Amino acid sequence: MMLTSSSSRLTASLLTALLLGASGCSLTPHYDRPAVDTPAQFRETAAPSAGDPGVTWNPAQPGDAAARGHWWEIYGDSQLNTLEEQVDVSNQTILAAEANFRSARAAVLSARSSLFPSVTANPSYTRTRASQTLATSSTTIPSVINEFALPFDANYEVDLWGRVRAGVVAAKAGAAASAADLATARLSTEAELAQDYFQLRALDAERQILDDTVQSYRESLKETTTLYHTGIDSEEDVARAETQLNTAVVQATDFDVARAAFEHAIAVLTGKAPTGFSLAHGPLTARPPAVPVGVPSNLLERRPDIAAAERRTAAANAQIGIARSAYFPQLTLTAAGGWEAGKFSRWLEWPSRFWTLGPELAGTILDFGARRAQTEQARAQFDEATANYRQTVLTAFQSVEDNLAALRVLADESKQQRTAVDSSRHLLDLANTRFKLGIDSYLNVIIAQTTLLSNREAEVQIQLRQMQASISLVKALGGGWSTAQLDVAVSP
């Protein structure tokens, strides 16, 4: 049946009106980032009270030298800088997260393609021999039939209720969340590497202390043995000195086990096999640098895990619109046309053309509550995503407060431990003097030496804890990352 010119104009006008009307209709709820009660300042950044002479943290200013990009450079360790630069290109966890992000970004293109018509072609050739028993006296059926066909099919879903657009919004939000996941994986791996590196340097420092102590013990044993042979000291003191030396040698050797484990961990984090990887021994010279903290609300923009949680909330909101659209019929415009002939020579001739055109309106009449259940499920998933987002924010606040408090307390503890080391060193000097004068036995020297060793090791451990708290604080603050770095647009 051929369409008249008036009916063609009417059909075109109707389709145009449908397309224009569809652009303004959406069943997706309006989305705003879920509200979070953020304090005006961190507790640890407040001015100390009368009875609390703690550290005063100043809010960050735009001109401050905050950690941005290569945040680990604030520690001034060239070896750490070299290792961190290998993480982004060689760490397998980061490479897996990057591949996941590329997959999510491709999903956006897939969802967006549904906004446009799809056109398919299916050229074919068939040669058929008909059954001769079908022939009648009035009908002649050719024994062999050739068919050359070049059909084209076009389909387009008119997005009357915003289902397709909501799918695009959900895909964009999911891709943005994946980009933030990539940033989280990168930041976590970089922080883990820095933690392991300073752990290794702390072991080197403690090993150096024990090596110095072993050398001191050797000299004490030599001196005690000499005094024994001259009849001034006893064989028991010699045995004590020898036992103390041997115990210290064992303790120094045991550090190699832990050091090898951290060295292997660093190798894996930089994408290398532990075999053949090594780091030269070096001292723990780094000190926690000043890290501008800023105000709590900055965390909403500077933490990639918070950004990922918020984007997943936006995606869940779009899913509500998709579920709602199932209540309404789906309008699909279909068209088919092409050329079909029994001879190849007449395949593409104008009389061989054919075409069909027609809309299709399909909808569910009765589903016994399936659509309502899907909508309620989408709402519940949105509420879950919102709760997860708020919990992520609260956990971020806790992490910042924990590490600010740790740095404040450890700063005082470090000064106190320095005093303890100085006093124990003075005690050892006194014990050595009294022993050489024959006033006290060598047991007092051993006690003083053990106390000094313990205090020096504790000093290194406090320094390590300061570095760990500093790295954790940088990580808790986002490591200089911001939501402006999301590679996927998140606006509908």
C-alpha positions in Angstrom: 0.0 0.0 0.0 1.5 3.4 -1.1 1.3 6.4 1.2 -0.3 9.5 -0.2 1.5 12.9 0.1 -1.0 14.1 2.7 -0.7 11.0 4.8 3.1 11.2 4.5 3.1 14.8 5.8 0.8 13.8 8.6 3.0 10.9 9.6 6.2 13.1 9.5 4.5 15.8 11.6 3.4 13.2 14.2 6.9 11.7 14.4 8.5 15.1 14.7 6.1 16.1 17.6 6.9 12.8 19.3 10.6 13.4 19.0 10.4 17.0 20.3 8.1 16.0 23.1 10.4 13.2 24.2 13.4 15.5 24.8 11.7 17.2 27.8 10.2 14.2 29.6 12.2 12.4 32.3 11.1 10.2 35.1 14.5 10.3 36.9 14.3 12.2 40.3 16.3 15.4 40.5 19.7 14.6 42.0 21.7 16.6 44.4 24.8 15.3 46.2 23.6 13.9 49.6 24.0 16.4 52.4 26.7 15.6 54.9 27.1 17.4 58.2 30.7 18.6 58.0 32.3 20.4 61.1 33.7 23.9 60.7 37.2 22.6 61.5 39.0 19.5 62.6 39.2 19.0 66.3 43.0 18.7 66.1 43.3 22.0 64.2 41.5 23.9 66.9 43.6 26.2 69.2 44.7 24.2 72.3 42.8 24.7 75.5 44.3 26.0 78.7 45.3 22.6 79.9 46.3 21.2 76.5 49.4 22.8 75.1 49.1 20.8 71.9 50.2 21.5 68.3 48.2 24.2 66.5 47.4 23.3 62.9 46.9 26.2 60.5 44.3 25.8 57.7 45.8 25.5 54.2 45.9 28.6 51.9 45.8 28.5 48.1 49.5 29.6 48.0 50.7 27.0 50.5 53.1 24.3 49.3 50.6 21.5 49.8 51.1 18.0 48.5 50.0 18.0 44.9 50.6 15.3 42.3 53.9 13.8 43.4 53.1 14.2 47.0 55.9 11.9 48.2 58.4 14.6 47.1 57.7 16.5 50.3 59.8 13.9 52.2 62.9 14.9 50.2 64.2 11.3 49.6 65.5 10.7 46.1 65.4 7.0 46.4 61.7 7.1 47.4 61.0 9.4 44.5 62.5 6.9 42.0 60.5 4.0 43.4 57.2 6.0 43.4 57.6 7.0 39.8 57.7 3.3 38.9 54.4 2.5 40.6 52.1 4.2 38.1 53.5 2.4 35.1 54.4 -1.0 36.5 52.1 -1.9 39.5 49.7 -4.5 38.4 46.9 -3.4 40.8 46.9 0.0 39.2 47.0 -1.4 35.7 44.0 -3.6 36.5 42.1 -0.5 37.9 43.0 1.4 34.8 41.7 -1.3 32.5 38.5 -1.3 34.6 38.2 2.4 34.0 38.6 2.0 30.3 35.9 -0.6 30.3 33.5 1.8 32.2 34.3 4.6 29.7 33.5 2.3 26.8 30.1 1.5 28.5 29.3 5.2 28.3 29.7 5.1 24.5 27.6 2.0 24.4 24.8 3.6 26.4 25.0 6.9 24.4 24.6 5.0 21.1 21.0 4.1 22.1 20.2 7.8 21.6 20.5 7.3 17.9 19.0 5.0 15.3 20.6 1.7 14.5 20.9 0.7 10.8 21.7 -2.9 9.7 22.3 -4.4 6.3 21.9 -8.1 5.4 22.8 -8.8 1.8 22.0 -12.3 0.7 21.8 -14.6 -2.2 19.7 -17.8 -2.3 19.1 -20.4 -5.0 16.0 -22.6 -4.4 14.5 -25.5 -6.2 10.8 -25.8 -5.7 8.9 -29.0 -5.4 7.2 -30.0 -8.7 4.3 -31.6 -6.9 3.1 -28.1 -6.1 2.4 -27.4 -9.7 -1.2 -27.3 -11.0 -2.7 -27.0 -14.4 -3.1 -23.3 -14.0 0.2 -22.6 -12.2 3.7 -23.0 -13.4 6.4 -23.0 -10.8 10.0 -22.6 -12.0 12.1 -25.5 -11.0 14.9 -23.2 -9.8 14.5 -19.8 -8.2 17.3 -17.3 -7.6 16.9 -14.4 -5.1 19.3 -11.5 -4.7 18.5 -9.3 -1.7 20.1 -6.2 -0.3 17.8 -5.2 2.7 18.4 -2.3 5.1 16.7 -2.2 8.5 16.5 0.9 10.8 15.3 1.0 14.4 15.0 3.9 16.7 13.5 4.0 20.2 11.9 7.3 20.9 13.0 8.2 24.4 9.6 9.4 25.5 10.2 8.8 29.3 13.9 9.4 29.6 14.9 5.7 30.0 17.7 5.9 27.5 19.0 9.2 28.8 18.9 7.9 32.3 21.0 5.0 31.2 23.6 7.4 29.8 23.6 9.3 33.0 24.1 6.1 35.0 26.9 5.0 32.7 28.7 8.4 33.0 28.4 8.3 36.7 29.7 4.7 36.8 32.7 5.7 34.6 33.4 8.7 36.9 33.3 6.4 39.9 35.7 4.0 38.1 38.1 6.9 37.4 38.0 7.8 41.1 38.6 4.1 42.0 41.7 4.3 39.8 42.9 7.3 41.7 42.1 5.5 45.0 44.1 2.5 43.9 47.0 4.7 42.8 47.0 6.7 46.1 46.8 3.6 48.2 49.6 1.8 46.4 51.8 4.9 46.6 51.1 5.3 50.3 51.8 1.6 50.9 55.1 1.9 49.1 56.1 4.9 51.2 55.2 3.1 54.3 57.2 0.0 53.4 60.1 2.1 52.3 60.4 4.0 55.7 59.8 0.7 57.5 62.9 -0.6 55.7 64.9 2.5 56.5 63.9 2.2 60.2 65.2 -1.4 60.1 68.4 -0.1 58.7 68.7 2.5 61.4 68.0 -0.1 64.1 70.5 -2.5 62.5 73.1 0.3 62.6 72.4 0.9 66.3 72.9 -2.8 67.0 76.0 -2.9 64.9 77.4 0.1 66.9 76.3 -1.7 70.1 78.0 -4.9 69.1 81.2 -3.0 68.5 80.9 -1.4 71.9 80.2 -4.8 73.5 83.3 -6.3 71.9 85.4 -3.5 73.4 83.7 -4.1 76.8 84.4 -7.8 76.6 88.0 -7.2 75.7 88.4 -4.8 78.6 86.7 -7.1 81.0 88.8 -10.0 79.9 92.0 -7.9 80.5 90.8 -6.9 84.0 90.1 -10.6 84.7 93.6 -11.7 83.7 95.0 -9.0 86.0 92.9 -10.2 88.9 90.8 -7.1 89.1 87.6 -8.5 87.6 85.8 -11.9 88.0 85.2 -14.7 85.5 81.5 -14.1 86.0 81.7 -10.6 84.6 83.5 -11.9 81.6 80.8 -14.4 81.1 78.2 -11.7 81.4 80.0 -9.5 78.8 80.3 -12.5 76.4 76.7 -13.4 76.8 75.6 -9.8 76.2 77.7 -9.7 73.0 76.4 -12.9 71.6 72.8 -11.9 72.2 73.3 -8.6 70.4 74.8 -10.4 67.4 71.8 -12.6 67.1 69.4 -9.6 67.4 71.3 -7.8 64.7 71.2 -10.8 62.4 67.5 -11.2 62.9 66.8 -7.8 61.4 67.8 -9.2 58.0 64.6 -11.4 57.9 62.3 -8.4 58.3 64.3 -6.3 55.9 64.2 -8.9 53.2 60.4 -9.1 53.5 60.0 -5.3 53.1 62.5 -5.3 50.2 60.4 -8.0 48.4 57.2 -6.0 49.1 58.7 -2.9 47.5 59.8 -4.9 44.5 56.2 -6.2 43.9 54.7 -2.8 44.4 57.0 -1.4 41.7 56.0 -4.2 39.3 59.3 -6.2 39.7 60.0 -9.7 40.7 61.8 -9.9 44.1 64.6 -11.9 42.5 67.4 -9.6 41.6 65.8 -6.5 43.3 67.7 -4.9 46.2 68.0 -1.6 48.0 71.2 -0.4 49.6 71.2 0.2 53.3 70.6 3.8 54.3 69.7 5.8 57.4 66.2 7.0 58.4 66.8 10.7 58.0 63.3 11.9 57.0 61.2 13.9 59.4 57.4 14.5 59.1 57.0 17.7 57.0 54.3 20.3 57.6 51.1 19.2 55.6 48.4 21.9 55.2 45.2 20.4 56.3 42.5 22.7 55.1 38.8 22.6 56.3 36.8 19.4 56.6 34.5 20.1 53.7 37.6 20.0 51.4 37.7 16.2 51.9 34.5 16.0 49.7 36.6 17.2 46.8 40.0 15.9 47.6 39.3 12.2 48.5 38.9 10.0 45.4 37.0 7.3 47.5 34.5 9.9 48.5 34.1 11.0 44.9 33.6 7.4 43.8 30.9 6.8 46.5 29.1 10.0 45.4 29.1 9.1 41.8 27.7 5.7 42.6 24.9 7.4 44.4 24.2 9.5 41.3 24.2 6.3 39.2 21.7 4.7 41.6 19.5 7.8 41.3 19.4 7.4 37.5 18.4 3.7 37.9 15.2 4.9 39.6 14.3 6.7 36.4 15.0 3.6 34.4 12.7 1.5 36.7 9.9 4.1 36.5 9.9 4.2 32.7 8.8 0.5 32.7 5.3 1.7 33.7 4.9 3.4 30.3 4.9 2.0 26.7 8.0 2.0 24.6 7.7 3.6 21.2 10.0 2.2 18.5 10.2 3.5 14.9 11.2 0.8 12.4 11.9 1.1 8.7 13.1 -1.4 6.2 14.0 -1.2 2.5 16.4 -2.3 -0.2 16.5 -4.2 -3.4 15.3 -7.7 -4.3 15.4 -9.4 -7.6 15.5 -12.9 -9.2 18.3 -12.0 -11.5 21.6 -10.5 -10.7 21.4 -8.1 -13.7 18.2 -6.6 -12.3 19.2 -6.6 -8.6 19.8 -2.9 -8.2 17.3 -1.6 -10.7 14.7 0.9 -9.5 11.7 -1.4 -10.0 13.4 -4.0 -7.7 13.2 -1.7 -4.7 11.0 -2.4 -1.6 10.3 -0.6 1.7 8.2 -0.8 4.8 7.7 1.9 7.5 5.8 1.8 10.8 5.9 2.6 14.5 5.5 0.1 17.2 4.1 0.8 20.7 4.8 -1.9 23.2 4.0 -1.9 26.9 3.3 -4.3 29.8 -0.4 -4.5 30.8 -0.2 -6.9 33.7 3.0 -8.1 35.6 1.6 -8.8 39.1 3.8 -6.2 40.8 7.1 -6.8 39.0 7.6 -3.2 37.9 6.7 -1.9 41.4 9.2 -4.3 42.9 11.9 -3.1 40.5 11.2 0.5 41.4 11.3 -0.2 45.1 14.6 -2.1 44.6 16.1 0.9 42.7 15.0 3.2 45.5 16.5 0.9 48.2 19.8 0.7 46.2 19.9 4.5 46.1 19.4 4.7 49.8 22.2 2.1 50.3 24.5 4.1 48.0 23.7 7.3 50.0 24.4 5.6 53.3 27.7 4.3 51.9 28.6 7.7 50.7 28.0 9.3 54.1 29.8 6.5 55.9 32.8 7.1 53.6 32.9 10.7 54.5 32.7 10.0 58.2 35.5 7.4 57.9 37.6 10.0 56.1 37.0 12.5 58.9 38.1 9.9 61.4 41.2 9.0 59.5 42.3 12.7 59.4 41.6 13.2 63.1 43.4 10.0 64.0 46.6 11.0 62.2 46.5 14.6 63.3 46.3 13.4 66.9 49.1 10.8 66.3 51.4 13.5 64.9 50.7 15.8 67.8 51.2 13.2 70.5 54.3 11.7 68.8 55.9 15.1 68.5 55.8 15.4 72.3 56.8 11.7 72.7 59.8 12.2 70.4 61.1 15.0 72.5 60.6 13.0 75.7 62.4 10.0 74.2 65.3 12.1 73.1 65.7 13.2 76.7 65.5 9.5 77.8 68.3 8.6 75.3 70.5 11.4 76.6 69.9 10.4 80.2 70.6 6.7 79.5 73.8 7.6 77.7 74.9 9.6 80.8 74.0 6.7 83.0 76.2 4.4 80.9 79.1 6.9 81.2 78.8 6.9 85.0 78.5 3.1 85.1 81.6 2.6 83.0 83.6 5.0 85.2 82.5 3.4 88.4 83.3 -0.1 87.0 86.8 1.0 85.9 87.4 2.4 89.4 86.3 -0.9 90.9 83.4 0.7 92.8 80.6 -1.3 91.0 80.5 -4.6 89.2 80.1 -5.1 85.5 76.4 -5.9 86.0 75.6 -2.2 86.4 77.4 -1.5 83.1 75.3 -4.2 81.4 72.1 -2.7 82.8 73.1 0.7 81.6 74.1 -0.5 78.1 70.8 -2.4 77.7 68.8 0.6 78.8 70.6 2.8 76.2 70.0 0.3 73.5 66.4 0.0 74.3 65.9 3.8 74.4 67.7 4.3 71.1 65.6 1.6 69.4 62.4 3.2 70.9 63.5 6.5 69.4 63.8 5.0 65.9 60.3 3.4 66.4 58.8 6.8 67.4 60.4 8.4 64.3 59.0 5.6 62.2 55.5 6.1 63.7 55.7 9.8 62.9 56.5 9.0 59.3 53.7 6.5 59.1 51.2 9.0 60.6 52.4 11.7 58.1 51.9 9.4 55.1 48.5 8.3 56.4 47.6 11.9 56.8 48.5 12.8 53.3 46.5 9.8 52.1 43.5 10.8 54.3 43.7 14.2 52.7 43.6 12.8 49.2 47.2 13.1 48.3 46.6 16.3 46.3 43.9 14.7 44.2 40.7 16.6 43.4 37.4 15.9 41.7 38.5 18.2 38.8 40.8 15.3 37.7 37.8 13.0 36.8 38.3 12.0 33.2 34.6 11.5 32.5 32.0 14.3 32.5 29.4 13.6 35.1 26.7 16.1 34.2 23.6 14.7 32.4 
